[in-house]
């Protein structure tokens, strides 16, 4: 009986510690999918406290090693269970090492609800075990119960902080936490040395014991009430002013090449046989194209669309992904579909595709075989570690079926929620605005406007594989209105999709551009299967794809046929108008007046004055041209942010090449242009023996800075901009000095750079 009494008297504090640590697991488990995390934390609480209780009579220096051994066993079992539940490949050692290395960042960047994988379970589990070990040693071995509550309290507060505003306030767990702590304080861990009322008369002893019981009960009630009130007040304040620690941790990012995969279309088109993926359909037939209306939702012939990236942001120069990816588990969050869906399951093996973007049919619901990060807004995936040849994963998607009968009357959303996909960047060329107005003037319904843009692009422009990349406003303006015999009105799917998206936004349609592939059933997906298509957001239907590409058997109509001014109606017939008889013919009038009077300015004077005036005008024009060119060069090299100044320095070099008769075509990369620039100086010096053979700045350095500005915007420094200006100025001077003297004179006053567009 004595042992049982001592056991019962010693049990409340360990039970309180286990309960308090377990409540931290309950609070944190609210943002996890399933009960696995809560169960592992409760197991850690029980194991750590029981090890501490069992080792009370051992030397204190033995407790920590024994507890660490038990922690290692529990951790190995828990991580194996988490890896099995998440269907993660790899050995236990590799999984544990990866979880230890990436546990904290993945926990704080994981998507809610968090799937309990080894990297999201390890940190809470170890924290719970350490809290139990410290609390047991302080509360039981040292007898400082209140101080022993500090580790569980810190663990509980940390769980609340990690959850942040991503779950409802933890009111009842907080109340229970305070109540359990108070009960643990009310019951002493060790029996008192004796009854303080011994030796008193029976009546006095009974009264003293009653007063002690009442005061103890009142104290416990006061502590519980105070803790409950403070907990409720604190929870309410957290609910009003939530702090999410995830905002302080950068989620997984895409590479610069993945930020705008639209520019990869032209490169893939030039190498169509390159194998990028292998696609298989396990356990069923290959997916077919998603059914839809006659024009909307029409994929390229032969199969279903596999999405690589969704580009929603356009600044007039570049379409960008702009997605926020969060680490996700095997099961991805499923938004409410706008219509009926079809389940598509594909096994994809990476071959030559690079980057981090992970292809999948829209919209993925489950991914196995690869660790992914997911953006729910666009339904796209990335692999934070990057793609590697041989990577094999299986993705199950819920592909929506488009209700074509509702499209004709469907509206498009408006307001702040879709402002991002309605934004039109400044600097739209006037011809684009006029074209958008022309296409929208007879089409009031949103779907009619979308089909008008789609049909116009499909019937007036040619799809080619060798068109240079580019979708900035000047590129689109040249694609839409450039001369056909000069490279205009032809492009890859990059220009078709980007033109549709820009024209759609100009007519009030929320649009975006998607880059992906056509899968023709099981087999390889090659670079020639890559293309871009636009999508329009309709209320109640979601994002609907369109296909502005021309039909293979149709010849494009010249744009001028549709944009030639309509003939004006002829004026009314003048048959009824009276006619007047002339009083005299001009010759008769001249004869009547006689010969011209003499005494005018001599002809030689007129010719000399005209020639002199022409020379003055020519000289003034040359001086004006030279002054304007110097002003423009100074503005390019000294005004704007570093990126703008580097681009201006590059324009100085390309203008110099045009002046030297060696223009750089738009199909050339910056590195190729730099090589051509070096050859231009060498050839000019060889043709001019008297040219100065001094050193020539390396334009390749400027090309590298230009690529940095293009693929990593905002990273250029003022020092780099100054270096770019020096390289451009030195190169232009060297190229000009290699020209004959009369060409150097024309170089300085040539008006061409003033009209060549930036």
C-alpha positions in Angstrom: 0.0 0.0 0.0 2.8 2.4 0.8 4.4 1.8 -2.6 1.1 2.3 -4.4 0.5 5.5 -2.4 3.9 6.8 -3.3 3.4 5.9 -6.9 0.0 7.7 -7.0 1.5 10.7 -5.3 4.4 10.8 -7.7 2.3 10.3 -10.9 0.6 13.7 -11.3 3.7 15.6 -12.3 4.9 13.1 -15.0 1.3 12.9 -16.3 1.1 16.7 -16.4 4.3 16.9 -18.4 3.2 14.2 -20.8 -0.2 16.0 -21.3 1.4 19.4 -21.8 3.8 18.2 -24.4 1.1 16.1 -26.1 -1.1 19.3 -26.2 1.7 21.0 -28.2 1.4 18.1 -30.7 -2.3 18.6 -30.8 -2.0 22.3 -31.5 0.7 21.8 -34.2 -1.2 18.9 -35.7 -4.0 21.2 -36.8 -2.0 22.3 -39.8 -0.9 18.7 -40.7 -2.8 16.2 -42.9 -3.7 13.2 -40.8 -2.9 12.3 -37.2 0.7 11.0 -37.8 2.5 14.2 -36.5 0.3 14.4 -33.3 0.9 10.7 -32.6 4.7 10.9 -33.0 4.8 13.9 -30.6 2.7 12.2 -28.0 4.9 9.2 -28.3 8.0 11.4 -27.8 6.4 12.9 -24.8 5.6 9.5 -23.2 9.0 8.1 -24.1 11.1 11.0 -22.8 9.2 11.3 -19.5 9.1 7.6 -18.8 12.9 7.4 -19.5 13.4 10.2 -17.0 11.2 8.6 -14.4 12.9 5.2 -14.8 16.4 6.8 -14.5 15.6 8.9 -11.4 17.9 6.8 -9.2 20.7 6.7 -11.7 23.5 9.3 -11.8 22.4 12.4 -13.7 25.2 12.0 -16.3 23.7 8.7 -17.4 20.2 10.0 -18.1 21.0 12.1 -21.2 22.9 9.3 -23.1 20.2 6.7 -22.3 17.5 9.2 -23.4 19.3 9.9 -26.6 19.4 6.2 -27.4 15.7 6.0 -26.9 15.2 9.1 -29.0 17.2 7.6 -31.8 15.0 4.5 -31.8 11.8 6.4 -31.7 13.0 8.8 -34.4 14.0 6.0 -36.7 10.6 4.3 -36.3 8.7 7.6 -36.8 10.7 8.6 -39.9 10.2 5.2 -41.5 6.5 5.4 -40.8 6.3 8.9 -42.3 8.4 7.9 -45.4 6.2 4.8 -45.9 3.0 6.9 -45.6 4.3 9.5 -48.1 5.6 6.8 -50.4 9.1 8.3 -50.5 11.9 6.3 -52.0 15.4 5.9 -50.5 17.0 4.2 -47.6 16.3 5.2 -44.0 19.8 6.8 -43.7 19.3 9.0 -46.8 15.9 10.0 -45.7 17.1 10.9 -42.2 20.0 12.9 -43.5 17.9 14.8 -45.9 15.3 15.5 -43.2 18.0 16.7 -40.8 19.5 19.0 -43.4 16.2 20.6 -44.7 13.7 20.0 -41.9 13.3 23.6 -40.7 13.1 25.4 -44.1 10.7 22.8 -45.5 8.5 22.9 -42.4 8.2 26.7 -42.7 7.7 26.6 -46.5 5.4 23.6 -46.7 1.9 24.0 -48.0 -1.1 23.9 -45.6 -2.2 21.2 -44.8 1.4 19.9 -44.3 1.9 16.3 -45.2 3.7 14.4 -42.4 6.9 13.5 -44.3 10.2 12.8 -42.6 11.5 16.4 -43.1 8.3 17.9 -41.6 8.1 15.5 -38.7 11.7 15.3 -37.5 12.0 18.8 -35.9 8.7 18.7 -33.9 9.5 15.1 -32.8 13.0 16.0 -31.5 11.8 19.2 -29.9 9.1 17.3 -28.0 11.5 14.6 -26.8 14.0 17.3 -25.6 11.3 19.2 -23.8 10.2 16.0 -22.0 13.8 15.2 -21.0 14.5 18.6 -19.6 11.2 19.0 -17.9 11.5 15.6 -16.2 15.0 16.2 -14.9 14.1 19.7 -13.5 10.7 18.8 -12.1 11.4 15.4 -10.7 15.1 15.1 -10.0 15.6 18.7 -8.8 12.1 19.1 -7.4 11.5 22.4 -9.2 8.1 21.6 -10.7 7.2 25.2 -11.8 10.6 25.6 -13.4 10.2 22.2 -15.0 7.1 23.5 -16.8 9.2 25.9 -18.8 10.3 23.5 -21.6 6.7 22.3 -22.3 5.5 25.9 -22.2 8.1 27.0 -24.7 7.2 24.0 -26.9 3.5 24.9 -26.7 4.2 28.6 -27.5 6.4 27.5 -30.5 3.6 25.3 -31.8 1.2 28.3 -31.6 3.7 30.5 -33.4 4.4 28.0 -36.2 0.6 27.5 -36.8 0.1 31.3 -36.9 -3.1 32.4 -38.7 -3.4 29.1 -40.6 -5.8 27.5 -38.1 -8.5 28.6 -35.7 -7.4 29.9 -32.3 -6.4 27.1 -29.9 -8.8 28.1 -27.1 -9.6 24.7 -25.5 -6.1 23.3 -25.7 -4.8 26.4 -24.0 -7.4 26.1 -21.2 -6.6 22.4 -20.7 -2.8 23.2 -20.7 -3.3 25.7 -17.9 -5.5 23.4 -15.9 -3.1 20.4 -16.2 -0.2 22.6 -15.1 -2.2 23.9 -12.1 -3.1 20.4 -11.1 0.5 19.3 -11.3 1.4 22.1 -9.0 -1.3 21.3 -6.5 -0.2 17.8 -5.9 3.4 17.6 -4.5 5.7 15.2 -6.3 7.2 13.9 -3.0 5.2 13.2 0.3 5.6 15.8 3.0 7.9 14.9 5.9 4.9 14.9 8.3 1.5 16.2 9.1 1.8 19.8 10.4 -1.4 19.4 12.4 0.0 16.5 14.5 -0.2 17.3 18.2 -3.2 19.6 18.0 -6.6 18.8 19.5 -8.9 16.9 17.2 -11.3 19.8 16.7 -8.5 22.2 15.9 -6.8 19.7 13.7 -10.0 19.2 11.7 -10.5 22.9 11.3 -6.9 23.4 10.2 -7.1 20.6 7.6 -10.4 22.1 6.3 -8.8 25.5 5.9 -5.8 24.0 4.2 -8.0 22.1 1.8 -10.1 25.2 1.0 -7.1 27.4 0.5 -5.5 24.8 -1.8 -8.6 24.4 -3.8 -9.1 28.1 -4.0 -5.5 28.6 -5.1 -5.8 25.9 -7.8 -9.1 27.4 -9.0 -7.5 30.9 -9.1 -4.5 29.7 -11.1 -6.7 27.8 -13.5 -9.1 30.7 -14.0 -6.3 33.2 -14.5 -4.5 30.9 -16.9 -7.8 30.4 -18.8 -8.5 34.1 -19.0 -5.0 35.0 -20.1 -5.0 32.2 -22.6 -8.3 33.3 -24.1 -7.2 36.9 -24.2 -3.9 36.0 -25.8 -5.6 33.7 -28.3 -8.0 36.5 -29.2 -5.1 38.9 -29.7 -3.3 36.4 -31.9 -6.5 36.0 -33.9 -6.7 39.7 -34.5 -3.0 40.3 -35.2 -1.8 37.0 -36.6 1.9 36.5 -37.3 2.8 33.9 -39.9 6.5 32.9 -39.6 6.3 31.7 -43.2 6.6 35.2 -44.5 10.1 35.4 -43.1 11.3 32.3 -45.0 11.7 32.4 -48.8 9.8 29.6 -50.4 11.4 27.5 -53.2 12.3 29.6 -56.2 12.5 28.9 -59.9 15.6 29.5 -61.9 15.9 32.5 -64.2 15.4 30.2 -67.2 12.2 28.9 -65.7 10.9 32.4 -64.8 10.2 33.0 -68.5 10.1 29.6 -70.2 8.3 31.3 -73.2 11.7 32.3 -74.6 12.7 28.6 -74.9 10.0 27.9 -77.5 12.2 29.2 -80.4 15.1 27.1 -79.3 13.0 24.0 -79.1 11.5 24.7 -82.5 14.9 24.8 -84.1 15.8 21.4 -82.6 12.5 19.5 -82.9 14.0 16.0 -82.5 15.4 16.5 -79.1 13.7 14.2 -76.6 12.6 16.0 -73.5 10.3 13.5 -71.8 9.0 9.9 -71.9 5.3 9.6 -71.1 3.5 6.4 -70.2 -0.1 5.7 -69.0 0.0 3.0 -66.3 -3.0 0.8 -66.1 -5.0 2.3 -68.9 -5.3 3.9 -72.3 -3.4 7.1 -73.1 -5.2 10.3 -72.4 -6.8 12.1 -75.3 -7.5 15.7 -75.9 -9.9 17.5 -73.6 -13.2 18.0 -75.4 -14.4 21.5 -75.8 -16.1 23.9 -78.2 -15.1 24.3 -81.9 -12.3 26.8 -81.2 -11.8 27.1 -77.5 -10.0 24.3 -75.7 -8.7 22.9 -79.0 -5.2 21.4 -78.3 -2.7 20.8 -81.0 -3.5 17.7 -83.1 -2.8 14.4 -81.6 -3.1 14.4 -77.9 -3.5 16.1 -74.5 -1.7 19.2 -73.2 1.0 18.8 -70.6 1.6 22.0 -68.8 5.0 23.2 -67.9 4.4 26.8 -66.7 1.7 29.4 -66.4 2.7 33.0 -67.0 0.4 35.6 -65.6 2.6 38.7 -65.3 3.5 41.0 -68.2 5.4 44.2 -68.0 5.5 45.1 -71.7 8.8 43.3 -72.1 8.6 39.8 -70.6 5.9 37.3 -69.5 6.9 35.8 -66.1 5.7 32.9 -64.0 5.3 35.0 -60.8 4.1 31.9 -58.8 4.6 31.2 -55.1 5.6 27.6 -54.7 5.2 25.8 -51.4 6.7 22.4 -50.5 4.0 19.8 -50.8 3.5 16.2 -50.1 2.1 13.4 -52.2 -1.5 14.7 -52.0 -2.0 18.2 -53.4 -4.8 20.5 -52.3 -7.8 20.2 -54.5 -9.8 23.4 -55.3 -13.4 23.1 -56.2 -13.6 22.4 -60.0 -15.8 24.6 -62.2 -17.2 21.6 -64.0 -17.0 17.9 -64.5 -13.5 16.4 -64.4 -11.6 13.5 -66.0 -8.9 11.7 -64.1 -5.6 11.4 -66.0 -2.7 9.4 -64.6 0.7 9.5 -66.3 4.2 8.2 -65.6 6.7 10.7 -66.8 10.4 10.1 -67.2 12.7 13.2 -67.7 15.1 13.0 -70.6 16.6 16.2 -71.9 14.3 18.8 -70.1 16.2 21.0 -67.7 15.3 23.5 -65.0 13.0 23.0 -62.0 9.5 23.2 -63.6 7.8 19.8 -63.5 5.4 19.0 -66.3 2.0 17.6 -65.6 -1.5 17.6 -67.1 -3.7 20.2 -65.4 -4.6 20.0 -62.6 -2.3 17.7 -60.6 -3.8 16.1 -57.5 -1.2 13.5 -56.5 2.5 13.1 -57.3 4.7 10.2 -56.3 8.3 9.5 -57.0 9.5 13.1 -56.7 9.5 15.7 -54.0 7.6 18.7 -55.3 6.6 22.3 -54.5 3.2 23.4 -55.7 1.5 26.7 -56.5 -2.3 26.3 -56.0 -3.1 29.5 -57.9 -1.8 28.2 -61.2 -1.8 24.4 -60.5 1.9 24.1 -61.5 4.7 22.1 -60.0 8.5 22.5 -59.5 11.1 20.1 -58.2 13.3 22.3 -55.8 16.4 20.2 -56.4 16.0 20.6 -60.2 15.3 18.0 -63.0 17.8 15.3 -63.7 17.8 12.8 -66.6 16.1 9.6 -65.6 13.9 11.2 -62.9 10.6 9.2 -63.0 7.4 10.3 -61.3 3.8 9.5 -61.5 1.2 12.3 -61.5 -2.6 12.0 -61.2 -4.5 15.0 -62.5 -8.1 16.1 -62.5 -8.6 17.6 -66.0 -11.7 19.7 -66.3 -14.1 19.3 -69.2 -15.2 22.5 -70.8 -18.9 23.1 -71.1 -19.0 24.6 -74.6 -22.7 25.4 -74.4 -22.1 28.0 -71.7 -19.2 29.8 -73.3 -21.3 31.9 -75.7 -23.1 33.6 -72.8 -20.4 33.4 -70.1 -19.1 36.6 -68.6 -15.6 37.4 -67.4 -14.7 38.4 -63.8 -13.5 41.9 -62.8 -12.1 43.5 -59.7 -9.1 43.4 -57.5 -8.9 39.5 -57.5 -8.2 39.4 -61.3 -6.4 42.7 -61.7 -3.2 40.8 -62.2 -4.4 39.1 -65.3 -6.1 42.2 -66.6 -3.2 44.6 -66.2 -1.9 46.2 -69.4 1.6 47.6 -69.1 2.4 51.1 -70.2 3.8 51.7 -73.6 1.3 49.8 -75.8 2.0 50.7 -79.5 -0.9 52.6 -81.1 -1.4 50.0 -83.8 -2.0 47.3 -81.2 -4.7 49.5 -79.5 -6.3 50.2 -82.9 -6.3 46.5 -83.7 -7.8 45.6 -80.4 -10.6 48.2 -80.8 -11.3 47.0 -84.3 -11.6 43.4 -83.1 -13.9 44.3 -80.2 -16.1 46.9 -81.9 -18.6 44.3 -83.3 -18.2 41.7 -80.5 -19.8 42.7 -77.2 -19.8 39.3 -75.5 -16.5 38.2 -74.0 -16.4 34.9 -75.8 -17.1 36.6 -79.1 -14.1 38.9 -78.5 -11.9 36.0 -77.7 -12.8 34.1 -80.8 -12.4 37.2 -82.9 -8.8 37.6 -81.7 -8.2 33.9 -82.2 -9.6 33.8 -85.7 -7.7 37.0 -86.7 -4.4 35.6 -85.7 -5.1 32.2 -87.2 -6.0 33.6 -90.6 -3.4 36.3 -91.1 -0.1 35.0 -89.8 2.3 32.2 -90.6 3.7 29.7 -88.1 7.4 29.1 -88.7 10.1 27.4 -86.7 13.0 29.9 -87.4 11.5 33.1 -86.1 13.6 34.8 -83.5 12.4 34.8 -79.9 10.8 37.9 -78.4 7.5 39.0 -77.1 8.0 42.6 -75.9 5.8 45.3 -77.3 8.2 46.1 -80.2 8.4 42.4 -81.1 4.7 42.0 -81.1 4.2 45.2 -83.1 6.6 43.9 -85.7 5.0 40.4 -85.7 1.5 41.9 -86.3 2.3 44.7 -88.6 5.8 44.3 -90.0 6.3 43.8 -93.7 5.8 40.2 -94.8 8.8 40.3 -97.1 10.9 41.7 -94.2 10.3 39.1 -91.6 7.0 40.4 -90.2 3.7 38.5 -89.9 5.4 35.3 -89.1 6.4 33.7 -85.8 6.4 30.7 -83.4 3.7 29.9 -81.0 5.5 32.3 -78.6 4.3 35.3 -80.7 0.9 33.9 -81.3 0.1 33.2 -77.7 1.6 36.5 -76.4 -0.2 38.5 -79.1 -3.5 36.9 -78.1 -3.0 37.6 -74.4 -2.1 41.2 -75.0 -4.9 41.9 -77.4 -7.3 40.1 -75.1 -6.4 42.3 -72.2 -6.8 45.4 -74.3 -10.3 44.2 -75.0 -11.0 43.6 -71.3 -10.4 39.8 -71.1 -8.4 38.3 -68.2 -5.7 36.3 -70.0 -2.5 34.4 -69.4 0.0 32.4 -71.4 0.7 28.7 -70.8 3.8 26.9 -71.9 3.7 23.1 -72.3 3.8 20.1 -74.6 1.5 18.0 -76.7 1.4 14.3 -75.6 0.5 12.0 -78.4 -0.2 9.1 -76.1 2.5 6.9 -74.7 6.0 7.5 -76.0 8.6 10.3 -76.2 7.7 14.0 -76.0 10.2 15.9 -78.1 11.2 19.6 -78.5 8.9 19.9 -81.5 5.9 19.1 -79.3 6.5 22.2 -77.2 4.3 25.2 -77.8 2.5 28.0 -76.0 -1.2 28.8 -75.9 -3.3 31.5 -74.3 -6.1 31.1 -71.8 -9.1 33.3 -70.8 -10.8 33.2 -67.4 -14.6 32.9 -67.6 -16.9 33.2 -64.7 -18.2 29.8 -63.6 -16.0 28.0 -66.2 -12.5 28.7 -65.1 -9.5 29.1 -67.4 -10.4 28.1 -71.0 -7.6 27.5 -73.5 -7.6 29.0 -77.0 -5.7 28.0 -80.1 -4.7 31.0 -82.3 -2.3 29.0 -84.5 -3.0 28.9 -88.2 -4.4 25.8 -89.8 -1.8 23.8 -91.7 -3.8 23.8 -95.0 -4.7 27.5 -95.1 -2.7 30.3 -96.6 -2.6 33.5 -94.4 -4.4 36.6 -95.8 -2.4 39.8 -95.9 -3.2 42.0 -92.9 -3.6 45.0 -95.2 -6.7 43.6 -96.8 -8.6 43.9 -93.5 -7.1 47.3 -92.5 -7.3 49.2 -95.8 -9.5 52.2 -95.4 -13.0 51.7 -96.6 -13.8 53.7 -99.8 -15.9 56.8 -99.2 -19.2 57.1 -101.1 -19.0 59.2 -104.3 -20.2 62.8 -104.1 -23.7 63.7 -105.6 -23.9 64.1 -109.4 -23.2 67.7 -110.4 -25.5 67.6 -113.4 -27.9 70.1 -111.9 -25.2 72.5 -111.0 -25.1 75.7 -113.1 -22.0 76.3 -115.3 -20.3 79.6 -115.7 -18.8 80.8 -118.9 -15.2 81.9 -118.6 -14.6 85.5 -119.5 -11.2 84.8 -121.0 -8.7 82.0 -121.2 -5.4 82.2 -119.4 -3.6 82.7 -122.7 -5.9 85.4 -123.8 -5.5 87.2 -120.5 -1.7 87.0 -120.8 -1.9 88.3 -124.4 -4.2 91.2 -123.3 -1.7 92.2 -120.6 1.2 92.2 -123.0 4.7 90.8 -122.2 6.0 90.6 -118.7 7.4 93.7 -117.2 11.2 93.8 -116.9 13.2 94.9 -113.9 12.9 91.6 -111.8 15.7 89.8 -109.8 18.4 88.3 -112.1 18.3 84.6 -112.6 22.0 84.1 -111.4 21.2 85.8 -108.1 18.2 83.5 -107.6 20.3 80.4 -108.2 23.1 81.6 -106.0 20.8 82.5 -103.2 19.0 79.2 -103.4 22.2 77.2 -103.4 23.6 79.2 -100.4 20.4 78.7 -98.5 20.4 75.0 -99.3 24.0 74.7 -98.0 23.0 76.6 -94.8 20.0 74.3 -94.3 22.2 71.2 -94.8 24.8 72.4 -92.4 22.2 73.3 -89.8 20.6 69.8 -90.2 24.0 68.1 -89.8 24.8 70.1 -86.7 21.4 69.4 -85.3 21.8 65.7 -86.0 25.2 65.5 -84.4 23.9 67.4 -81.3 20.9 65.1 -81.0 23.0 62.0 -81.4 25.4 63.2 -78.6 22.4 64.0 -76.4 20.9 60.5 -77.0 24.1 58.7 -76.4 24.6 60.6 -73.1 21.1 59.8 -72.0 21.5 56.1 -72.8 24.7 55.8 -70.8 24.0 58.0 -67.8 20.2 58.0 -67.2 18.0 55.4 -65.6 18.8 52.4 -63.4 21.9 50.3 -64.0 19.9 47.8 -66.1 18.6 50.6 -68.4 22.1 52.0 -68.8 23.6 48.7 -69.7 20.8 48.2 -72.3 21.6 51.7 -73.6 25.3 50.8 -73.9 24.3 47.8 -75.9 22.2 49.9 -78.3 25.3 52.2 -78.8 27.2 49.1 -80.0 24.5 47.8 -82.3 23.9 51.3 -83.8 27.7 51.5 -84.5 27.5 48.1 -86.3 24.7 49.4 -88.5 26.6 52.5 -89.3 29.6 50.4 -90.2 27.5 48.3 -92.6 27.5 45.1 -90.4 24.1 45.1 -88.7 23.3 42.5 -86.1 20.1 40.6 -86.9 17.4 40.0 -84.3 18.0 36.3 -84.6 21.5 36.5 -83.1 22.2 36.1 -79.4 24.2 38.7 -77.5 27.3 36.5 -77.6 27.0 36.1 -81.3 26.6 39.9 -81.7 29.8 40.4 -79.6 31.7 38.1 -81.9 30.4 39.9 -85.0 31.5 43.2 -83.4 35.0 42.0 -83.0 35.2 40.8 -86.6 33.8 44.2 -87.8 36.7 46.1 -86.3 39.3 43.7 -87.7 37.8 43.8 -91.2 37.6 47.6 -91.1 41.2 47.9 -90.1 42.3 45.5 -92.7 40.5 47.6 -95.4 42.0 50.9 -94.0 45.8 50.6 -93.7 46.1 54.0 -92.0 43.7 53.0 -89.2 44.9 53.2 -85.6 45.9 49.6 -84.5 45.2 50.3 -80.8 43.4 47.9 -78.4 39.7 47.3 -78.8 37.4 46.8 -75.7 35.9 43.3 -75.5 32.2 43.6 -76.3 31.8 40.1 -74.9 32.0 41.7 -71.4 29.1 43.9 -72.3 27.1 40.9 -73.7 27.5 39.1 -70.4 26.2 42.2 -68.6 23.2 42.4 -71.0 22.4 38.7 -70.3 22.5 39.4 -66.6 20.0 42.2 -67.0 17.7 40.0 -69.2 17.8 36.9 -67.0 18.3 38.4 -63.5 16.6 41.7 -63.5 17.5 44.1 -60.7 20.9 42.6 -60.0 23.1 45.0 -62.0 25.1 47.5 -60.0 26.1 51.1 -60.8 29.7 50.0 -61.2 28.7 47.5 -63.8 26.7 50.1 -65.6 29.7 52.4 -65.6 31.9 49.6 -67.0 29.3 48.9 -69.7 29.3 52.6 -70.8 33.2 52.6 -70.9 33.2 49.4 -73.1 30.6 50.8 -75.4 32.3 54.2 -75.8 35.7 52.6 -76.4 34.4 50.1 -78.9 32.4 52.8 -80.9 35.5 55.0 -81.0 37.7 52.1 -82.2 35.2 51.1 -84.9 34.8 54.7 -86.1 38.6 55.3 -86.1 39.0 52.2 -88.4 36.8 53.8 -91.1 38.1 56.1 -93.9 38.1 59.9 -93.1 35.0 60.7 -95.2 33.1 57.8 -93.5 34.1 59.1 -90.1 32.6 62.5 -91.1 29.4 60.9 -92.2 29.4 58.7 -89.1 29.2 61.8 -86.8 26.1 63.3 -88.5 24.3 60.3 -89.8 20.6 60.6 -88.7 19.9 56.9 -88.7 20.4 56.2 -85.0 17.8 58.9 -84.2 15.1 56.9 -86.0 16.3 53.4 -85.3 14.0 52.2 -82.5 15.4 51.3 -79.1 
